[in-house]
């Protein structure tokens, strides 16, 4: 038997239809909502108080929620949202009476119909927040909130373009044009409601006897985070209502035409969409708190600019400031919405949401009327330095500053500090790393994922370390190997505990790589672990531990590791590890005296000899790379030797006897090559550690010499003579 929680497939299907609903809702609301209604009211001569009512009624209609849980107890959430949306569209048909009424009767008609529209909307909105929770997980909640906003705003942008075109047509710039927009809005709103019926939902509205909005408020105030979230929501609501007076300001004092008002609204929608897409990678990873503090502080400054803007400025400047204002408003609104949805308790969800919307209604009513009153005062009283609505806009300044202060006390779980966010936003490298981590969550191709991990693992930012730690803790992560390798190349000492845990884990598939990475982390803890593993039954663990032990500077096990290097039964990988370890530990270079014994044993293959000789040359930092000479020789006979002599002819013995050596090599007279090398080296005095290399060549007998050894004799002799 299924619970009210949805399965993963149901959530995915529900998200698709919910996002389509949001897109169609964007069009429906744009044609039926505040912009069209405000312009109609101004067409009939609405006062500032009436405009203040219209700007806040969408919020204070929430007072109807006082009886919501009791009235609709047991109803399915989707059904409530569906019928609410149908009703809010159908009620707008009654705007048709405006063809026959004018003046105050027309304004009253608009106020009544729009109030009914908002009441129906608020009944649906109450259940939409729990549906956000229902259709997302804790790690995707912020992303869903932002995606919903983006879908809504993109479709709203399209509808605003349509509105601008319609109102720009001859004869449609008045009430007829507004009625055309409303008719389109009714159709798109109905389509959005039909999309809701496809969303799976088994949750219903719960009502507990004795529960009401006041008791829910009292309980919320006892929880610090819920209380702070509510105060933030209500402060931001006040800011939004106050700044909604920009449209009347532009229409009445800047005297922009209705089609220009729609263009301004379009620009605001573009700002909203851009901000939503910009926030999408950040919402769930850096949290709300730091961005809220930054954005609200900036909004306070911008609101102060609105206070003093003269109406005589060019319209383009108003559009620019409006774009910035809307961007900051959107950022704050989305982040607070994320906090609000997270704060919804598992029990009595609808009661809690009804409470928040009910008190939001009271606050929005008071805010709308108060700001409208201040706008009237500003029009009637000249205040030096302020424009007609400057007194009203100053409320937004105060409220924005208070949002900044409240955000400081917020404890947003998993939220980055303001300092971390500043490092992220003002560092292109850190920002690039952050976006790569976001891409990692979206990428399916294994090569793309590995590339992203290798790139962001270069960063030392806290969020990068956190992501790397999450990967290390995942037992089946396909990116763990890349993270471990990067921890050697780009050491992260804050991840040392995680690295030691992986290296000490007997069952870890990636243990050898973790041991390899420990070579970049000198310290007693690292040394203790590596020393304890030199007797491990697995050869790879022993050899890797030896190599890392050398890299961290511990030479106490040199005799033991030298003995391990001499063991001819070791596979090539392990013997390379021991060679690296000994070459680092043995500063005198005594190990080089046995070079031809461990690098070219009788049973060794050509590739084995080439690898060991090349590695020895590399550890001694010799140029040109011996591996390149072998590479050329493996591709085509004599190409490698030709490349070698291009460098070696700078040394006189090679210049004088180069032809003879070349012929001896061609004729496979490798013993002649060794004899020549011993002859030219014998009179020379070489300092350690290369003196041991000289000793190795001089002590090599001339029997059973291979091609790989012949090249090594010539190469090392050249290095000793140059």
N, C-alpha and C positions, 0 to 999 in steps of 0.2 A: 504493500500500500504506500502510495506516494505522500510525502509531507507537503507543506505549502511552499517549500523551497524548490526552485526549478533546477532541472538537470542542465549540464553544460550545453547540450544541443538546444534545449528550450531557451536558455539564455541567449544563445547566438541568434536563433530565429526571432525571439522577442526584440533583441537589439535592432535587428534589421528593420522590422516594422515600426518600432518606436522612433528610429531615426527618420524613416519616411514620414511618419506623423509629424515630426519636428519640422521637416522641410516644408510640407504642405501647410502646417500651422504658421510658419513664417510668412507665407503669402497671405493666408487668411487674416492674420492679426494685422499685417501691414495695411490691408484694404479696409479693415473694420476698426482698427485701433486708434491710438491717441492722436496721431498726426492728422488723419482725415477728420476726426471728430473735433479737434481743436480748430482746424481751419473752418469747418462749418460753423462752429460757435462764433468765431471771430467774424465770419461773413454776416451773421445776424446781430453783431454788436455786443458780444459778451463782455462783462466786466472782468477786472483782474481777479476778484474773488471767485467768480464763476469759473475762470480759467484755472485758478488754484484748485478748485473742487475737481475739475476734469483731470488735472495732473495727478491728483492723489486718490481719486475714487477707485482706481484699479487696485490700490492697496487697501484702502479702508473698507472696501466691500467685504473684507475678511471678517467684519463683525458678525456677518451671517453665520459664521462658523461656530458661534456660541452653542448652536443646537445641532451642529453637523453630525458628530458621532452618534448621538441619540437617534436622530432622524433617519440615518442611513445604516444603522447597525446591521451587520450580516451581509451587506451588499458587496459584490465582487468589485475589486478596485478598478479593473478595466471597464466594467459596465458603468460605474459612476463617471469615469472620465469620458466615456463614449457619449452618454446622454447629456452630460454637461456641455460638451462641445457642440452637439447637435442643437441644443437649445440656444446657446449663445449666438450661433449663426442665424437661426430662424428669427430671433427677436429683432435682428437688425433690419428685417424686411419692413418694419414699422417706420423706418426713417423716410419711407415714401410719403408720409403725411406732410413732410416739409415743403412739398410742392404747393401746398394750400395754406400754410401758415407762415407768418413773418414775425420779426421783433422778439419780444420776451416770450410769447407763447412758443415760438420755434426753439428758443434757447432752452426753455423748460422741457420741451419734448426731447431735445437732444440729451439733457441731463438725465431724464427718466430712463430712456432707452439705453444709454451708455452705462447707467448704474445697473440695469438688469443684465446687460452684457457682462459687466465685471463680476456680478454676483455669481452668474453661471460659470464664468471662467474660474473664480476662486474655488468653487466646489470641485472642479476638475484638478486644479493646481495642487490642492491638498493631497491628492492621492498620487500625483506625479513624482513627488520626492521619494516616497516609499518604493515606487516602481523603479526609480534609479537604483536604489539599494538592491531590489529584487533581481535586476537584470545585469548586475556587475559584481565583481569581487572586490575585496579591499584594495587590491593592487591596481585595479582598472577603474575605480570609481571616479577619480579626478579626470581621467581621459574621457569617460562617457559624458561627464558634465560639459567638458569643453567641446566634444564632438556634437552634442545636442545643440549647443550654442552656435557652433559653426554652421550646421545644417540649417538652423533657424535663420541665421543672419544672411547666408548666401541666398536663400529663397526670398528673404525679405528684400535683399538688394535688387533682385530681379523684379519684384513687385513694385519697388520704388521707381525703377526705370519706366515700367509700364505706366505708373501713376503720373510721372513727369510728362510722358508723351501725350497721355490723354488730356491732362490739364493744359497742355500747350496748344491743343487743337482749338480752332475758332469755335466759339459758342460753348465750349466745355470747361471754361475757366471758373465757373461758378457752381451753383447748386446741382446743375445737371451733371457736370463732371464728377462731383462728389458721389452722386447717386449711382453713376456707372461703376465707380470704384467699389462701392458697397455691394452692388450686385455680383461683381467678380469675387469679392471677398466671401459672400455667402456660399458660392459654389466651391471655392477652394477649401473653405472651412469644413464643409460637409464631406469633401473627399478625405480630409485629414481624419475626421471622426471615423469614417469607414475603415481606414488603415488600422485604427486602434483595435478593432474587433479581431485582428489576426494575432495580437500579442497574447501568448499563453500566460495565464495567471490563476493561482489557486488561493491567493490571499484575500481576505475579506476585512471589512471594517469592524473593529472590535469596540464594544462599549461596555464599560464596567460601571455598575451601579455606584453612584456617588462621585464618579470622576467628572470633572469639568475643567474648563480652561484655567480657572484660578488655582485649582489644586495642582494642575500640571505645571503652572508657572512656579508655584511654591516649591515643588519637587526639583524643577530645573535650577532654581536659584541656589539649591543646596549643593549642586554639582558645579565646581569652579569652572571647568571647561565649557559646560553647557551655558552657564551664565555669561561668560565672556563672549561666547559665540552669539548669543542672543543680543547682547549689547552692541556687538560689532554689526550684526545684521540691521539693527534698528538705526544705528548711526549712519550706515551706508545708505539705508532707505531714505533718510532725511537729506543726505547729499544728493541723491538721484532726483528727488522731488524738487529740490532747490534749483539744481542745474537744468531741470526740464523747462525752466522759464527762459532759456536761451531762444526757443522758437518764438514766443510772443515778443521778446526783445527785438529779434531780427525783423519780425513782421511789422511791429508798431513803430519802432524808432529808427531802425536802419532802413525800413520800408522796402524789404525784398518782396518780389512778386511771389504768388503761391508756387509757381513752377520752380523758382529759385529756392524756396523753402524745401521742396522735395529734393532738389539737387544737394542742398546742405544735409538733408537727412540721409541721402545716398552716401555722401562722403562719410557721415558718421557710421553708417552700416559697414562701409569698407574698412573703417578703423576698427570696428568691432570684430569683423572677420579676421583681419590681419593680426589683431591682438590674440584672438582665440587660437589661431594656428601657431602663433609664436609661443603661447603658453602651453600648448599641448604636450611637448616633450618634458615640461618642467613640473607640472602640477603635482604629480604623484611622487616625484623624486626629491624635490627640494622643499616641498611643503608650502603652506600658505603664509606662515608668519613672516619670513624675511621679505618676501615680495610685497606683502600687504604694508609693511612699514615703509618701504621705499616708495611704493606707488601712492599711498595716501599722503605722504609728505609732499610729493610732487604735485598731487592734485590740490593740496592746500595753496601752493604757490600759484597754480594756474587759475584757481577760483579767485584769488586776490587780483589777478590780471583782469578777470571778467568784471570785477567791481569798478575798475577805473577806465575801462575801454570806452572811448567816445564814439557816439553813433555815426560820426562823420568819417570814420576810417573806411578804406576801400573794402568791398565785400570779401575780397580774397584773403585778407588778414583774419576776418572772422571765421572763414572756412578753415584756415590753418590752425587757429587756436581751438576751434571746435573739434578738429581731427584729433589733436593732442588730448583734449578734455575727454572725448569719448573713449580713446584708447585707455586712458588711466581709469575711467569709470568701469570699463569692461573688465580690466584686469582685477580691480578690487571686487567687483560683483561676482566674477567667476570663482575667485579664491574664497570669498565668504560663503558662496553656495556650496563649495566643496566641504568647508567646515560644518555648514548647516546640515548637509546630508549625513556626514559622519557622526554628528551629534545625536541623530535620531535613535532613541533607545529601541532595543529589540522588542520590548513589550509596550503596548499602547502607542504604536507608531502614529496612528491617525489622530489620537488625542493630543499627542505632542505637536504634530504639524498644525493641527487646528489651533492650538494655543498660540504658536508662533505667528500664524497668520492673523489671528484675532487681534493680538496686541499690536501687530504690524499695522493693522487697519486703523486702530486708534491713533497710533503715532503718525501714520501717513495723513489722516484727516487733520490732525492738529498741525502737522508740518505744512500741508498744502494751504490751509486757511491762514496760518501765520505768515508764510512766505508771500501769499497773495496780499495780505494786509501790509507787509513791509514794502511790497511793490507799489501799492497805492500811496503809501507815505512817501516813497521815493519820488513818485511822479509829482506829488503836490508840494514837496519840500526840497529845495535845492540844497544838497549837502556838498560842500567844497571837496573836490577831488573824486567824487563818486558819480557814476552815471545814474539814470533813473531807477535802474534795478540794482544798483550797487549795494544798497542796504540788505536786499534779499540775498544777493550772492555772498555777502559776508558770512551768512549762516553756514554756507558750504565750507568756507575757510575754517571756521571754528570746529565744525563737525569732522572735517578731514584731519585736523590736528588731533582731535580726540581719538579717531580711529588709529592713528599712528601710536598714540600712547597705550591704547587698549591692546594693540597687537604686540607690544613689547612684553606684556604680561601673559601672553598666550603660550600654552604648552602644547604645541602641535607635534604629536609623536612622529619621529623620523624627519622632522624639519631641519634644514641646514641653518647655521647661524648667519646673521647678516654679513659677517666677515667672509664666510665661505661663499655666499652668494655674490658678494662684491668681487672676490677672486675669480669666480666663474664668469661673471658678465664682463669684466674688464680685462680678461686675459683671453686672447684668441686661441691659445693652445688649450686652455682649460675648457673653453666653450666648445671647441672642436671635439675634445674628449667626451664632454657631456652628451653632445649630439650623437656621437658614435655609440655610446652606451644605449641611448634611446633606439638607434637603428638596430642594435644587436637584438633588442626585444622584438623587432619586426622581421628580421632577416631569417630565411629558412636555409639558404644555400650555405653549406658547411665551410666552403672556402671564403665566402664573404664574411662569415662570422669570425673565422680565424684572423682574417685581415683586420677586422674592427678591433678585436681583442689586442692584437699586437700593436695597434696604433694607440688606443687609449691607455694601455698599460704603461706608456711613457710618462703619463701625468702623475704628479704627486698630490693632486687635489683629494680632499676627503671623500668625495663621491666616487672617484675612480678607485681608491683603496677599498671602499665599501663594496663596490661591484666585484672587484677581484676576490675579496674575501668570500662573497656569496658563491662565486664560481668554485673556489677551493673547497667550500663546504658541500658542494653538490657531488654525490658519489658517482653520478653518471654523466657529468658535464663533459661535452666533447671539446670544450675550450680550456680545460684544466692544464693540459700540456703546454699550451701557448702562454698561459699565465705564469706557470712555473719557470719556463725558459726566460720570460721577460723579467722575472724577479732576480735572475742572475745578471742580465744585461743592464737593467735599471733597478738597482736594489731599493727595496722598500722596507726599512727596518721596523715600521709599524706592523708589518705582516710577518715578522719573524716567528711569532708564536704559532701562527697558522702553518708556516713552512716547516718548523720543527715537528709539529704534530703529524704532518704528512710524511716527513722523512722517517719518523719513528714508527709509523704504522706498518706492521708486518703484512697486513692484508691489502695495502694500497697498491693499485696497479701502476700508479705514477711515482712510486717510491724512488726509483733510480734518478728520475728527473728532479725530484725534490732534493735529493742528496747532492746532485750536481749544482743546483741553485744555491745551496748552503755555502758554496765556495766564495760567495760574495758577502758573507756575513761573519767576519771574525768576532771571536768572543768565546768565553769559557763554556757557555751552554752548547754552542755549536761544536767546539772541540771535544767536549765530553761525549756527545752523541757519536761523532765521527770515529773517535778512538775506539769506542765500544763495538763498532761495526767492522773493524779490521779482521775480526775472527768469525764473521758471519758465514754460514754455510753456503750462501749464494755468491758465486764469483763476481757477478756484476755489482752486487751491493758492496763487496769488499773493495773492488777496484775504484768504484765511484767515490766511496768514502775516502780512500787514500788520496785521490786527486783533489777533492775539496779540502781535505785536511792540509795539503800543501798550499793551497790557494789562500787559506786563512792564516798562514804563517807559522803553523806548528810543525816542527822538524823532529819531534821526539821519536817518531816511529820510522825514521829514515832507514836504519839497518833492516828492519822487518820488511819494509816496502821494496828495498833494493833486492832482497832475497826473493820476494814475490815476482819482481821483474825478471829475474834469472830463470824462473820456472818456464820451461819450453812448452809445457802442456796448456798454457793459457791461450784462450782465443784472442784474435787480433784486437777486439774492442777493449778487453780487459788489459792486455799488455800495453796498449796505447795509453790507457789511464795511468798505469804504473809508471810508464816512461815520462809522462807529463809530471806526475807527482815527484819522481826522483829528480828530474831536471830543475824543478823549482826548489826542492829542499837542499840538494847537493850543490852548494855555492861554489865549491872547488872543482866540480865537474869530474870527479873520480869515476862516475858511472860510464863516462865516454870511453874509458879504456877497454870496456867489454862491448862496445857498440856492435862490432861485426859478429859477436856471439849471439846477442839477443835480437839483432835486427835481421840476421841472415842465417838462421839455423838450417841444417841440411834438409829438413822436411818442408821448409817454407816455400810458398808459392811466390811467383814474381810480384803479384800485387801486395803480398804481405811485406816483402822486402822494400818495395817502393814506398809503401805507407810508413814504415818505421824510419827509413832514412829521411823521408820528406818531413816527418814530424820532428825528428831530431834537428834538422836544419831550421825548421820554423821556430822551435823553442830557443835556438841560438840566434834567432833574428838574422839569418843569412839571406843575402840577395845575390842574384835573382832567385825566386822560389825554386827549390829543387823539384817540387811537385809539378811545376809548369814544364820543366825539362822532360820529366817522365811522361807527362801528358802528350807533348809533341812527339816524343819517341814512340809512344803507343799508337798514335794516329798514323805516322809514316816513319819508316826506318830512316835514321840519320837526321831527321828534322830537329829532334831534341838536342843532339850533339852539336849540330850547326848553330842552334840558338846559344848553347853554352859557350862555344868558341868565340862568338861575337863579343861576349863579355870578357872571357879569359885571355884574349890576345893583348889585353892591357898589361899583363904580367909577362916579363921577358921570357922565362922558360917555355910558356905556352905559345908565345909568338914564334920562338925559334924551333920548337919541336911539334908544332900543331899538326903539320902534315903527317909526320910519322905516327902520332897518336891516333889521328883519324883513320889511317890505313890499318893500324893494329886493331882498332875497334871493328872496322869493316871485316877484317879477316878473323875476327873472334880470338885474337891473341891477347886475351884479357890479362894473362900473367905478365906480359910485357908492359902493359899499362901500369900494373901494380909495381913492378920493378922500377919503372921510371919515376913513379910518385915517391917511392921509398928513397930513391937516389937523390932527388931534388929536395926532399924534406930533411934528410939526415943531418946536413950541416947547420940547419936553422935552429935557433933557440926560440921557443914559443912559451908564453906565460899561461898559467892556468886561467880558465878551465880548458882552453884549447890545447894545452900541452898533453892532456890525456887523449884528445882526439888524434894528435900526432902520434902518440904512443900506440894507439889502436891500429893505425895504418902501417907503422913500421913493424909491428909484431905480427901482422897477418901473413900467413904462409901463402905461397903462390899456387897451391893446388885447389882445384874445384872452384874456380872463380866464375861467378855468373855475370851476365850482362848488367844487371841492376847494380851489382857491386862495382863493376868497372866504372860506371857513370858516377857512383858515389865516391870512389877513389879520386877521380879527376876533380869533382866538385869540391870535396873537402880539402884537397891539396891546394886548389886555387884560393879557397877561403883562408888557408893558413899562410899563403905566400903574399897575398895582396896587401 
